[in-house]
Amino acid sequence: MDIPPLAGKIAVLSLGALPLSFALNYVSVLSYPLGVVLMSSLILGLLSLAIYSLSRSDIYYDPLYAVFAVFAFTSVVDLLIALQEDGYMAGFMAFYTKEGEPYLRTAHGVFICYWDGIVHYLLYLAMTGAIRKRKSYRNLGLYWLGSFIMSILVFLPGNILGKYSSEIRPTFFLTVPFVLVPCWAGLRVFSQTQVPTCCTPNTVEEAQRKGLLRRPVDLALIIYLIFAAFFTLFRGLAQFSHMGASMHLRTPFTYRVPEDAWTSFFLCNLLYALGPHLLAFRCLWRPAFFLRPPPGPPANHEKQH
């Protein structure tokens, strides 16, 4: 898979979240929930306008450029929140976690912010870079979509039903566009043309004639997926946040993983996390089995004389 270059313009624009959040932390109006949501909406609106003014041709080519650019900015904000909540910095986003989204102070909230601020941020830069270079980013987009959906499936129910369920602020409703827009983005990513492969028709036919027992890698992946499905239903959490929160100081002591069980805990969860990546790698490495079979030979309709 050809990994596109990162978008330098979007990286610079998104890093503007650092001085902006530091300045906003000392604005008195942001000590009220309504002030936080109004200021957040204003910033997102001005940011969208700036992105449109600076990258109009890229947005005309692919409107998702603007979506990924805005999300890159919010990813930096999430990273600042996580770093501040863990004590690595101060004076940046205290007003937001206090009056905007207090549930981000939980262990799972912190690690979801880490994931969004690191992994999703790099994906946004890569996808905007691909759009600028007019390259395909379908595989990266599918990876981001799956990761984003899993984060939301943990994030939203936890906010509504968890410790801070009685402290839902107006800022919570800003998550509505952050749920709806990725749904539209996902449809656009799915509609993109697949990257052409170098598989010949004979290779496709040969791969699809093989039974499952003659494909040991696929057999192992199927067995893994069955166990992973039961494991997911039993636990019901996203992977990175679960591992981090299980040992975080903000998690009550009785719910943390005991130190003598760390080795088995990490091994089981790392294998659980590695499996989907191996499956994706297998699909990209040898895609012949998943391609459409070549059409059969045309029928002979010539008249016999």
NORUR-V618090 format. One line per field, one symbol per residue. psi: psi as a letter, one per 20 degrees, with the letter a starting at -180 (. if undefined). burial: 1 if it has 9 or more other ideal C-beta (glycine too) atoms within 8 Angstrom, else 0. A space follows every 10 residues. Layout:
BEGIN
psi->???
burial->???
END
This chain:
BEGIN
psi->popqqqohgh ggghiihghg hgghijphhj jqghhghghg ggghghgggg ghhhlghhhh goiighghgg hhghhhgghg gghghjjirq jfkhhghgif nhiiirghgg hhhgghifgh ghgghghhhh ghjlrqkggh ghgggggggh ghhhgghhhh ibhkhjkprh hhiiighigg ghgghhhhgh iqpqpqrjpr hhgggghiip rhhjmhghgh hggghghhgh hghhgkrqgg hggghijqhi pqhiiqpqhi jgghgggghg hhhhghhhgg hghhgnjhhi qpqqqrqqqo jqqp.
burial->0001011011 1011011101 1101101001 0010111011 1011001101 1100100110 0001111111 1111111111 1111100000 0111111011 1111111111 1111111111 1111111111 1100001111 1111101111 1111110110 0101100010 1101100110 1100110110 0100000010 0011111100 0000100110 1101100100 1000000111 1111111101 1000010000 0100110010 0110100111 0110001110 1000000000 00000
END
